[in-house]
Amino acid sequence: MTACLMLPGQQQAYAAAGDPFPGGPGLVFVAQGPAPGEPTTLYEAVQGTGQVTFVRESTATFGHNAMGFRAADRYLHAINNNDGLARIGQGGVATNTGQVGLPSSGTFSYNQGTFGDGPTADTLYVRQSTTDNSLYAVDVPTHTSHRIALSSNVPNLSDIVWKDGYIWGVYGEGHQLYRIDPATGTVLVVALPGLPANPYGAQWVYGNGNIGISNNVTGTVYQLRINNPTSATPTATILSSTRGPANTQNDGASVPGEPADLAITKEGPSTWAPGDTILYTLRIHNNGPGNSSGYIVTDTLPDNLSNPQTTTPGCAIVTQGGRNLVQCTGAALADGADAPEITITGTAPATPGTDCVADGIDNTAQVVGNEDDPDQGNNTAHSTACPAGQVEPSFTVSKAASVGPDGFVGSGDSVTYTVTVTNNGTVDYTVDNPATFTDDLSDVTDDAKVDPASLTGGAQLLDGGVSWSGPLAAGATHTVTYTVVVNGPDQGNHVLRNGVVPGPTGTCTTADACITTIPVAAWAARSPTR
C-alpha cells in the first residue's frame, strides 16, 4: 500500500508503476476497503501539522490484507482474497504471486500481517480475523507456510507488527497489547489503558522504534512506546494522538527512513514576579543526515504555572495524570531545516516565592522524530525561572559506561553505567526539593535487560529507564550505578544508546557527557583478543 510520509512538495520517485519502493524518508502504508473481500484502495499516510491525512493512490482489482514490508526486495506483500500471496509496488500496483499453502480462511480472513527481521526477514507472519491459538509463517521466497501453535488463544488484533524479536498487536476492544514470541509461541498480555475501546486495523513501527496505530472508528493516530520490551513485564506509554481519517477496514505497514537527528531548544525567563506572564519559545532543528517524516513535541507544564495557553498550529494543551501537557504534531522536516516555532504562555503565582528550589517554575520539553535519532542528548530542553531576587541552585551530571577495549558488547555481556551528580552551586538540594535525573533506556532494553539488583545510590527503575532523586549539599558529589545484561542475538536494533536527562536546574558537564552509544556484536566482529 503506497502510503508515504513525504516532505511538502516532494515528488515520490516513481521509476515505473509497480517498481520497488525507493529509500528516503520514512514510509507508512495504509490500505482500506469497504468490506472484507472487496477491492482494496491504497493511500499515502502524510503527517502534517496537527493531523495525518490519507492521500489516495489507486484501487486494486482484488482485495488484500495482512500486509508487511519486505526489506530484501522493498515491496509490500499481503494475503489476497483467495488466501494467496500478493505483491504491491510503487503506484499501488498489486500482483497476485500464487498460493502459499495457507489454510482456507473460510468465513474469516487473514487481516494481520508483519515481516520478521534478521533470520526471519523473509517470513510474513499472518493471523486470521478470529480468536484462536494460531500464527502462520509464510516463507515468501519458497511460497510455503507452516502453523505456529500459540500458548493461549489470542483475539482478533486487527493487525500486528514486529519489534525487538517479538510480534505485537493492539487489542483496543480489551485495552490490551499482546506480545507473541514466534520462536516458542508464548503469548504475553500487557495492559494498555487510555485508548478508546475500538479496533486499530492499521498498525506499524516507526523508525524510532515506537508503534503507530490508527483507530478504525475515530481515525485518531496514536504513537506508543514499549518500555522494557524484551522483559517479563513490558509496559506501554501513549506518547501522542493525532487526528486522522476513519475507516472500518484498515491495514498498515511501514518502512523506516534514514536516521535524522532532531534537536530542541527552549527559551524562557530566568526569574518571575507575582502575576508575570511566562513565555516559552521552543525551536526544532533537523541536524540530519536524513529528512524527517514528522515529529511530536511534548512539554509537561509545572503545577505553579496557571492559565497555560498555546496558539501554535498543531499544538494543544491536554490533561494527563492531573498535569497540563502541551502536545504538538509536526510535519516533515528536511535535513538542515528549522520547524515553525512553538510558543507557550502561562501566569506566574500570585504569591512571591522565597526559594528557587521550592518555588522555581521548571519544565522540560522533548522532541521525538519518526525516524531513528542518532543523538538523543539534544532531544530535551528545560527552563527554570527563579523567584525574583533568589539564587538559582545548579548541579551537573556526567555518565560513563564499562565497555571492553574493542568498544562493543555481545550476548551475555554486562554493561555498568555510572552517573555522577555534582552540586556546583551555593544552594543545598533537600529531601523536599531534591536534585534529579532520568535515564531513558528504551533504546537499551530492546537489546538488553536491566539487572534490578545492580542499582546503587538510590537509583530506581521506572517505565523505560532509571531515575534518581535526592538531597545534595552545595559542593557535594553523588554516584549512581546500574547494570544491563545483553540479550541473545537478533533482538533490538543492535546498539545500546541512551542519554541521562538532568532535572530542573541541572545540566550535563559537556554536550556529550550524558550520552553513551555502544554497538552490539551482532553488527560488529569481535577482535581476536576479546
Salt bridges, closest charged atoms under 4 A:
ASP73 OD2 - ARG70 NH1 2.81
ASP73 OD2 - HIS77 NE2 2.93
ASP122 OD1 - ARG70 NE 2.93
ASP132 OD1 - ARG127 NH2 2.94
ASP164 OD2 - LYS163 NZ 3.02
GLU267 OE2 - ARG283 NH1 2.88
ASP299 OD2 - LYS266 NZ 2.80
ASP303 OD1 - ARG323 NE 2.92
ASP338 OD1 - HIS285 ND1 2.66
GLU341 OE2 - ARG283 NE 2.74
ASP372 OD1 - ARG497 NH2 2.54
ASP406 OD1 - ARG530 NH1 3.36
ASP413 OD2 - ARG526 NH2 3.00
ASP413 OD2 - ARG530 NH2 2.77
ASP439 OD2 - LYS399 NZ 3.35
ASP440 OD2 - ARG225 NH1 3.92
ASP443 OD2 - ARG497 NE 3.13
